[in-house]
Amino acid sequence: MSRTVFERQPPPEHVVRQALRETELGCYWSAEVSGAAQYPRATTTAHYDLLIVGGGYTGLWSALLAVQRDPGIRVAVLEAATIGGAASGRNGGFVEASLTHGEANGRSRWPEEFDTLQRLGHENLDDIEKAVVELGLNCDFERNGVLNVAVEDYQVKELRQQPADDHSTFLDQAAVRDLVNSPTYLAGLLSPRDAATVQPAKLAAELARVCDRYGVEIYEHTPVTGVTGARGASPIQITTDVTTLLADRVILATNAFPSLLKRYRYHTVPVYDYVLMTEPLTHEQLDSIGWRGRQGIADMANQFHYYRLSADNRILWGGYDAVYHFGRRIDPRLEDRPDTYARLASHFFTTFPQLEGLRFTHRWAGVIDTSTRFCAFFGDANQGRIAYAAGFTGLGVAATRFAANVLLDKVHRQRTERTELSMVQSMPMPFPPEPLTWMGVNATRWALDRADHRDGKRNLLLRALDAAGLGFDS
């Protein structure tokens, strides 16, 4: 097997050690919003028109859009920990138009409605940008586009084969390196309107602030232990650790955490993703790499890297290692993975050797809710009065707003263009019980790594998964 560029051109070991020597285990984004508003626990019984479980993007967008649709309703959000404390406040901050985790994934699954999904995705991103302006969301939103880069010869061919459209421009090696100067870049695809970047923890805090202003009742440190209710007009009961709340309609937005509806507990698995954040770059360091357009960047490998600039010109560098732990385990102790952080740092300095001497200030991890179709799915219960969305697979910053509208349509039994989509009406295949999930995920990860070392050639396992509609290609 051939070696990848990151194995052919590794930096000296002392460069990596020095860069990681003083990193803090903790999310940089969260540290920036340490003074954000705090919300009380739910301790008394109350009756709501709509109750939302989960204080991340899906839950917050659902609450905000609900009160914008109908200002007179009573809405509450229950969060087990703190607002935006899980994936919504810890991700890379890429706000992408795609609802299907990339064009290839969308076209392969919903070819007849893909153009509609593309249009809805761009409208959704446009609406997020409008909301940031109209609601005054202080979240470092930048509509700066995305740059996909080829770092191996076979990836250049893949980029050239991308369908031509009005949203993207192919860049040869000279053009892409004029845009962002990395010796690893062989070509690029620039999509100026397909994505934005945001400070994710600020976005969560700001959505909560606006929800509160609109009269939404927000409760933190209020874990929900059960959702029950007879079919029909009787209220749904939401049990917490200290009280029971009542609601006419319920939206479940628990992301990678176990679904409160047993029927959906095998439809996602939690996969850990790891991230490094540098210190702010000097003007000279920025000049050495260009990047004046401040686009989000991702390379084209199966095990890919994603990176972007923060408002204060730090580089967030993440991806590559995606780790599933046996038994769908979620545990803060899994966030410190020294080998992964060393690998990420090594790949960083291969990409930008001119930044040797730059230090990383923070390292952290977050859990991605992965589904077998690699994008969100939607479910319901109790004759449609309970609605559920999950499975965003790492691309939910924008897609959660679209999901919120779907969920509101569903609980209000409104037939809309969104609810009629095959993507919304269909369900992904669930993951099997252990040990089959652990074996399957790790076998697939090994096969994807092997493909990256064989010019992208997919082995029998990956081809079989592709044929079954389970192949990862985004």
C-alpha positions as CSV (number, residue, x, y, z in Angstrom):
1,M,0.0,0.0,0.0
2,S,1.1,3.5,-0.7
3,R,1.8,6.1,2.0
4,T,-0.4,9.2,2.4
5,V,1.1,12.6,2.2
6,F,0.9,12.8,6.0
7,E,3.1,9.8,6.2
8,R,5.5,10.8,3.5
9,Q,6.1,14.3,4.9
10,P,5.9,14.1,8.7
11,P,7.3,17.0,10.7
12,P,10.1,16.4,13.3
13,E,8.8,14.8,16.5
14,H,10.1,17.7,18.6
15,V,7.8,20.1,16.7
16,V,4.8,18.1,17.6
17,R,5.8,17.7,21.3
18,Q,6.6,21.4,21.6
19,A,3.2,22.4,20.1
20,L,1.2,20.2,22.4
21,R,3.2,20.7,25.6
22,E,0.9,23.3,27.2
23,T,-2.5,22.5,25.8
24,E,-5.5,22.6,28.1
25,L,-8.0,19.8,28.0
26,G,-11.2,21.7,27.4
27,C,-13.3,23.3,24.7
28,Y,-12.1,26.7,23.6
29,W,-15.5,27.7,22.4
30,S,-17.1,27.0,25.8
31,A,-14.3,29.0,27.5
32,E,-15.2,32.0,25.4
33,V,-18.9,32.0,26.6
34,S,-18.1,31.2,30.3
35,G,-20.1,34.2,31.3
36,A,-23.3,33.3,29.4
37,A,-26.7,33.3,31.1
38,Q,-27.6,30.3,33.3
39,Y,-31.0,28.9,33.7
40,P,-32.8,27.3,36.6
41,R,-33.8,23.7,37.2
42,A,-37.4,22.6,36.6
43,T,-38.8,21.8,40.1
44,T,-42.5,22.3,39.8
45,T,-45.3,20.8,37.7
46,A,-46.6,22.8,34.8
47,H,-48.5,22.3,31.5
48,Y,-47.1,23.4,28.2
49,D,-48.4,23.6,24.6
50,L,-45.0,22.3,23.5
51,L,-42.2,20.8,25.5
52,I,-38.8,20.2,24.0
53,V,-36.2,17.8,25.5
54,G,-32.6,18.9,24.6
55,G,-31.0,22.3,24.8
56,G,-28.8,22.0,21.7
57,Y,-29.4,23.5,18.3
58,T,-32.3,21.2,17.4
59,G,-34.2,22.0,20.6
60,L,-33.4,25.7,20.6
61,W,-34.3,26.3,16.9
62,S,-37.5,24.3,17.5
63,A,-38.4,26.6,20.5
64,L,-37.6,29.8,18.6
65,L,-39.4,28.9,15.4
66,A,-42.4,27.6,17.5
67,V,-43.0,31.0,19.2
68,Q,-42.3,32.9,16.0
69,R,-45.0,30.8,14.3
70,D,-47.5,31.2,17.2
71,P,-46.4,33.9,19.7
72,G,-49.2,32.9,22.2
73,I,-48.1,29.3,22.9
74,R,-46.3,28.2,26.1
75,V,-43.0,26.5,25.3
76,A,-40.3,25.0,27.5
77,V,-36.9,23.5,26.8
78,L,-35.4,21.0,29.3
79,E,-31.7,20.4,29.2
80,A,-30.0,17.7,31.2
81,A,-26.8,19.6,31.6
82,T,-26.2,23.1,30.2
83,I,-27.3,24.9,27.1
84,G,-25.1,23.9,24.2
85,G,-22.8,21.9,26.5
86,A,-22.7,18.8,24.2
87,A,-22.2,18.7,20.4
88,S,-23.8,22.0,19.7
89,G,-21.2,24.0,21.6
90,R,-18.2,21.8,20.8
91,N,-18.2,21.3,17.0
92,G,-16.1,22.8,14.3
93,G,-18.6,25.6,13.6
94,F,-19.1,24.7,9.9
95,V,-22.6,25.9,8.9
96,E,-23.2,24.0,5.6
97,A,-26.1,24.2,3.2
98,S,-26.1,20.4,2.6
99,L,-29.0,18.5,4.3
100,T,-27.7,15.2,3.1
101,H,-24.0,15.2,4.2
102,G,-22.7,16.0,0.8
103,E,-23.8,15.7,-2.8
104,A,-22.7,12.1,-3.4
105,N,-24.6,10.8,-0.3
106,G,-27.7,12.7,-1.3
107,R,-27.8,11.8,-4.9
108,S,-27.2,8.1,-4.2
109,R,-30.1,7.9,-1.7
110,W,-32.7,10.4,-3.1
111,P,-31.8,11.0,-6.7
112,E,-35.3,12.1,-7.7
113,E,-35.6,14.8,-5.0
114,F,-32.0,15.8,-4.7
115,D,-32.4,19.1,-6.5
116,T,-35.3,19.9,-4.1
117,L,-33.1,19.0,-1.1
118,Q,-30.3,21.2,-2.5
119,R,-32.7,24.1,-2.8
120,L,-34.2,23.7,0.6
121,G,-30.7,23.4,2.1
122,H,-29.6,26.7,0.5
123,E,-32.8,28.4,1.6
124,N,-32.2,27.1,5.1
125,L,-28.7,28.5,5.2
126,D,-30.0,31.9,3.8
127,D,-32.6,31.9,6.6
128,I,-29.9,31.3,9.2
129,E,-27.9,34.2,7.9
130,K,-31.1,36.4,8.0
131,A,-31.8,35.3,11.6
132,V,-28.3,36.2,12.7
133,V,-28.8,39.8,11.4
134,E,-32.5,40.3,12.3
135,L,-32.2,38.8,15.8
136,G,-28.8,40.3,16.5
137,L,-27.1,37.0,17.2
138,N,-23.6,37.7,18.4
139,C,-22.0,34.4,17.2
140,D,-19.1,35.4,14.8
141,F,-21.1,34.3,11.7
142,E,-19.2,34.5,8.4
143,R,-20.7,33.5,5.1
144,N,-17.2,32.6,3.8
145,G,-17.8,29.4,1.8
146,V,-16.0,26.1,1.9
147,L,-12.8,24.9,0.1
148,N,-12.4,21.1,-0.5
149,V,-8.8,20.3,-1.3
150,A,-7.1,17.3,-3.0
151,V,-3.9,16.2,-1.3
152,E,-3.4,13.0,-3.3
153,D,-3.3,12.5,-7.1
154,Y,-6.4,10.4,-7.3
155,Q,-8.4,13.1,-5.4
156,V,-7.6,15.6,-8.2
157,K,-9.4,13.3,-10.6
158,E,-12.4,13.1,-8.2
159,L,-12.6,16.9,-8.0
160,R,-12.5,17.3,-11.8
161,Q,-15.4,14.8,-12.0
162,Q,-17.6,16.9,-9.7
163,P,-20.8,18.1,-11.6
164,A,-20.4,21.7,-12.8
165,D,-22.8,24.1,-11.2
166,D,-23.2,27.8,-10.3
167,H,-22.0,27.2,-6.7
168,S,-18.5,25.8,-7.2
169,T,-15.3,26.5,-9.1
170,F,-12.4,24.0,-9.7
171,L,-9.0,25.3,-8.8
172,D,-5.8,23.9,-10.2
173,Q,-2.7,23.6,-8.0
174,A,-1.4,27.1,-8.6
175,A,-4.9,28.6,-8.0
176,V,-5.6,26.8,-4.8
177,R,-2.2,27.5,-3.4
178,D,-2.7,31.2,-4.2
179,L,-5.8,31.0,-2.1
180,V,-4.4,29.0,0.8
181,N,-0.7,28.1,0.7
182,S,-0.1,24.5,1.6
183,P,2.5,22.3,-0.1
184,T,0.1,19.4,0.3
185,Y,-2.6,21.0,-2.0
186,L,-2.8,19.6,-5.5
187,A,-6.2,21.1,-6.5
188,G,-9.3,22.5,-4.9
189,L,-13.1,23.1,-5.3
190,L,-14.2,26.4,-4.0
191,S,-17.9,26.8,-3.1
192,P,-18.4,30.5,-1.9
193,R,-22.1,30.3,-1.0
194,D,-22.4,26.7,0.3
195,A,-21.2,27.3,3.8
196,A,-20.5,29.7,6.6
197,T,-18.5,29.5,9.9
198,V,-19.7,30.4,13.4
199,Q,-18.6,30.3,17.0
200,P,-20.8,27.3,17.9
201,A,-21.0,27.9,21.7
202,K,-21.9,31.5,21.1
203,L,-24.7,30.5,18.6
204,A,-26.2,28.1,21.2
205,A,-26.0,30.8,23.9
206,E,-27.5,33.4,21.6
207,L,-30.4,31.2,20.5
208,A,-31.2,30.6,24.2
209,R,-31.0,34.3,24.9
210,V,-33.5,35.1,22.1
211,C,-35.8,32.2,23.1
212,D,-35.9,33.6,26.6
213,R,-36.7,37.0,25.3
214,Y,-39.6,35.5,23.3
215,G,-41.0,33.9,26.5
216,V,-39.6,30.3,26.2
217,E,-39.0,28.8,29.6
218,I,-35.5,27.3,29.6
219,Y,-34.4,24.8,32.3
220,E,-30.9,23.5,32.8
221,H,-29.7,20.5,34.9
222,T,-33.1,18.9,34.4
223,P,-32.6,15.4,33.0
224,V,-35.7,13.7,31.6
225,T,-36.1,10.1,32.6
226,G,-39.3,9.2,30.7
227,V,-41.9,10.3,28.3
228,T,-45.3,8.6,28.5
229,G,-48.9,9.4,27.6
230,A,-52.1,7.8,26.4
231,R,-53.1,8.3,22.8
232,G,-55.6,11.0,22.2
233,A,-56.2,14.3,23.9
234,S,-54.8,13.6,27.3
235,P,-51.5,15.4,28.0
236,I,-48.1,13.7,27.6
237,Q,-46.2,13.2,30.8
238,I,-42.5,14.1,30.9
239,T,-40.8,12.8,34.0
240,T,-37.6,14.5,35.3
241,D,-35.4,13.6,38.3
242,V,-37.6,15.8,40.6
243,T,-41.0,16.5,38.9
244,T,-43.4,15.6,36.2
245,L,-44.4,18.1,33.5
246,L,-47.3,17.9,31.1
247,A,-47.4,18.9,27.4
248,D,-49.8,18.7,24.5
249,R,-46.9,18.1,22.1
250,V,-43.3,17.1,22.6
251,I,-40.1,17.3,20.5
252,L,-37.2,15.1,21.4
253,A,-33.8,16.6,20.5
254,T,-31.3,14.4,22.4
255,N,-28.7,14.0,19.6
256,A,-26.2,11.3,20.4
257,F,-27.6,10.4,23.8
258,P,-30.0,7.4,24.0
259,S,-33.4,8.1,22.6
260,L,-36.3,8.4,25.1
261,L,-38.3,6.4,22.5
262,K,-37.1,2.8,22.6
263,R,-37.9,2.2,19.0
264,Y,-35.1,4.6,17.9
265,R,-32.3,3.6,20.3
266,Y,-30.5,1.5,17.7
267,H,-30.7,4.1,15.0
268,T,-27.6,6.1,16.1
269,V,-24.2,5.4,17.6
270,P,-22.0,8.0,19.4
271,V,-18.7,8.5,17.6
272,Y,-16.0,10.6,19.2
273,D,-14.4,13.3,17.1
274,Y,-11.2,15.1,18.3
275,V,-10.1,18.7,17.9
276,L,-7.1,21.0,18.4
277,M,-7.1,24.8,18.6
278,T,-4.0,26.9,18.1
279,E,-2.9,30.1,19.7
280,P,-3.8,33.3,17.6
281,L,-1.6,33.6,14.5
282,T,0.5,36.7,14.0
283,H,0.2,38.8,10.9
284,E,3.4,37.3,9.6
285,Q,2.1,33.7,10.2
286,L,-1.2,34.5,8.4
287,D,0.7,36.1,5.5
288,S,2.7,32.9,5.1
289,I,-0.5,30.9,4.4
290,G,-2.8,33.5,2.8
291,W,-6.3,32.3,3.6
292,R,-7.7,35.9,3.1
293,G,-11.1,34.5,2.2
294,R,-11.3,32.7,5.6
295,Q,-13.1,29.7,4.0
296,G,-13.7,26.5,5.9
297,I,-11.5,23.8,4.5
298,A,-11.7,20.0,4.3
299,D,-9.5,17.5,2.5
300,M,-11.0,14.7,0.4
301,A,-9.8,11.5,2.2
302,N,-12.2,9.1,3.8
303,Q,-10.4,9.9,7.1
304,F,-10.5,13.6,6.4
305,H,-9.4,16.8,8.3
306,Y,-11.5,19.9,8.6
307,Y,-10.2,23.3,9.7
308,R,-11.1,27.0,9.8
309,L,-10.1,30.3,11.3
310,S,-11.7,31.7,14.5
311,A,-12.6,35.3,14.9
312,D,-9.3,36.0,16.6
313,N,-7.3,34.1,13.9
314,R,-6.7,30.8,15.7
315,I,-6.9,27.7,13.6
316,L,-9.3,24.9,14.6
317,W,-8.0,21.6,13.3
318,G,-10.1,18.5,13.7
319,G,-11.2,15.2,12.2
320,Y,-9.3,12.1,10.9
321,D,-9.8,9.9,13.9
322,A,-13.4,9.0,14.5
323,V,-13.6,6.6,17.5
324,Y,-16.6,4.4,18.5
325,H,-16.4,2.8,22.0
326,F,-18.0,-0.5,22.8
327,G,-21.5,-0.4,24.1
328,R,-22.3,3.1,22.8
329,R,-20.3,4.5,25.6
330,I,-20.3,8.2,26.3
331,D,-17.9,9.3,29.0
332,P,-15.9,12.5,29.6
333,R,-12.9,10.3,30.3
334,L,-12.8,9.3,26.7
335,E,-12.1,12.9,25.6
336,D,-8.4,12.8,26.3
337,R,-6.7,10.6,23.7
338,P,-3.0,11.6,23.5
339,D,-2.2,9.5,20.4
340,T,-4.9,11.1,18.4
341,Y,-3.9,14.6,19.4
342,A,-0.3,13.9,18.5
343,R,-1.5,12.5,15.1
344,L,-3.6,15.6,14.5
345,A,-0.7,17.9,15.4
346,S,1.6,16.0,13.0
347,H,-0.8,16.3,10.2
348,F,-1.3,20.0,10.9
349,F,2.4,20.8,10.5
350,T,2.6,18.6,7.3
351,T,-0.2,20.8,5.9
352,F,1.4,24.1,7.1
353,P,5.1,23.6,7.7
354,Q,5.7,27.3,7.6
355,L,3.8,27.5,11.0
356,E,6.4,25.5,12.8
357,G,6.7,26.9,16.4
358,L,3.0,27.6,16.7
359,R,1.4,26.2,19.8
360,F,-1.9,24.5,20.5
361,T,-3.8,26.0,23.5
362,H,-6.8,23.7,23.7
363,R,-7.7,20.1,22.9
364,W,-11.1,18.5,23.2
365,A,-13.5,15.9,21.9
366,G,-17.2,15.7,21.2
367,V,-19.7,13.0,20.3
368,I,-21.3,12.8,16.9
369,D,-24.7,11.1,16.5
370,T,-24.0,8.9,13.5
371,S,-26.8,7.2,11.5
372,T,-26.4,4.5,8.8
373,R,-27.4,7.0,6.2
374,F,-25.1,9.8,7.5
375,C,-27.7,12.5,7.8
376,A,-30.7,13.3,9.9
377,F,-33.8,11.1,10.1
378,F,-37.2,11.8,11.7
379,G,-39.6,9.8,13.8
380,D,-42.7,10.2,15.8
381,A,-45.0,8.6,18.4
382,N,-48.3,9.0,20.2
383,Q,-50.3,9.7,17.0
384,G,-47.8,12.3,15.9
385,R,-47.8,14.4,19.1
386,I,-44.2,13.4,19.8
387,A,-41.6,14.0,17.1
388,Y,-38.0,13.1,17.1
389,A,-34.9,13.9,15.0
390,A,-31.3,12.6,15.2
391,G,-28.4,11.2,13.1
392,F,-26.9,14.4,11.8
393,T,-23.5,12.7,11.6
394,G,-21.4,15.8,12.2
395,L,-23.2,18.1,9.8
396,G,-26.0,19.5,12.0
397,V,-25.1,23.1,12.7
398,A,-27.3,24.2,9.8
399,A,-29.4,21.1,9.3
400,T,-30.8,21.3,12.8
401,R,-32.8,24.4,11.9
402,F,-34.3,22.6,8.9
403,A,-35.0,19.6,11.2
404,A,-36.8,22.0,13.7
405,N,-39.2,23.1,11.0
406,V,-39.9,19.5,10.1
407,L,-40.5,18.6,13.7
408,L,-42.9,21.5,14.2
409,D,-44.7,20.6,11.0
410,K,-45.1,17.0,12.3
411,V,-46.4,17.7,15.8
412,H,-48.9,20.2,14.4
413,R,-49.9,17.6,11.7
414,Q,-49.2,20.1,8.9
415,R,-48.6,18.7,5.4
416,T,-45.7,20.7,3.9
417,E,-43.1,20.3,1.2
418,R,-40.7,19.3,4.0
419,T,-42.9,16.5,5.4
420,E,-43.6,15.1,2.0
421,L,-39.9,14.4,1.3
422,S,-38.8,10.8,1.0
423,M,-35.8,11.8,3.2
424,V,-38.2,12.8,5.9
425,Q,-40.6,9.9,5.5
426,S,-38.0,7.2,5.3
427,M,-35.9,5.7,8.1
428,P,-32.3,4.5,8.1
429,M,-31.4,1.0,8.9
430,P,-30.7,0.6,12.6
431,F,-27.3,-0.5,13.9
432,P,-27.2,-4.1,15.3
433,P,-26.7,-4.9,19.0
434,E,-23.3,-5.4,20.4
435,P,-20.8,-6.9,19.7
436,L,-21.9,-6.6,16.1
437,T,-21.9,-2.8,16.0
438,W,-18.4,-2.5,17.5
439,M,-17.1,-5.1,15.1
440,G,-18.8,-3.5,12.1
441,V,-17.8,0.1,12.9
442,N,-14.1,-0.8,13.4
443,A,-14.0,-3.1,10.4
444,T,-15.4,-0.2,8.3
445,R,-12.9,2.3,9.8
446,W,-10.1,-0.1,8.9
447,A,-11.4,-0.5,5.4
448,L,-11.7,3.3,4.9
449,D,-8.1,3.8,6.1
450,R,-7.0,1.1,3.7
451,A,-8.8,2.8,0.8
452,D,-6.9,6.0,1.6
453,H,-3.7,4.1,1.2
454,R,-4.8,2.5,-2.1
455,D,-5.6,5.6,-4.2
456,G,-9.2,5.5,-3.0
457,K,-9.9,2.0,-4.1
458,R,-12.7,0.5,-2.0
459,N,-12.4,-3.1,-0.9
460,L,-15.0,-5.9,-0.9
461,L,-16.4,-4.7,2.5
462,L,-16.9,-1.1,1.4
463,R,-18.4,-2.2,-1.9
464,A,-20.8,-4.4,-0.1
465,L,-21.8,-1.6,2.2
466,D,-22.2,0.7,-0.8
467,A,-24.5,-1.8,-2.4
468,A,-26.6,-2.1,0.8
469,G,-26.9,1.7,1.0
470,L,-24.6,1.9,4.0
471,G,-21.4,3.1,2.4
472,F,-19.8,6.2,3.7
473,D,-19.1,8.7,0.8
474,S,-19.4,12.3,1.6
